[in-house]
Amino acid sequence: MNAFIVIAVCIVFVYTVGFALSLWKQKNKIGAMAVLFLAVIALVLPYFSYFQS
């Protein structure tokens, strides 16, 4: 089950970072930084909820 969660989190992270890069290319720097921040949160949050217990 942990492997499934890690794979799912990695897929969400890569997809979100790709979206942030596309926003950056469209000169939407504030939006890209916000989406990148959300991607980092999505990467760190499962550690506190699934893997810490």
Secondary structure as GFF3:
##gff-version 3
##sequence-region A 1 53
A	DSSP	alpha_helix	2	25	.	.	.	ID=ss1
A	DSSP	alpha_helix	29	46	.	.	.	ID=ss2
A	DSSP	pi_helix	47	51	.	.	.	ID=ss3
###
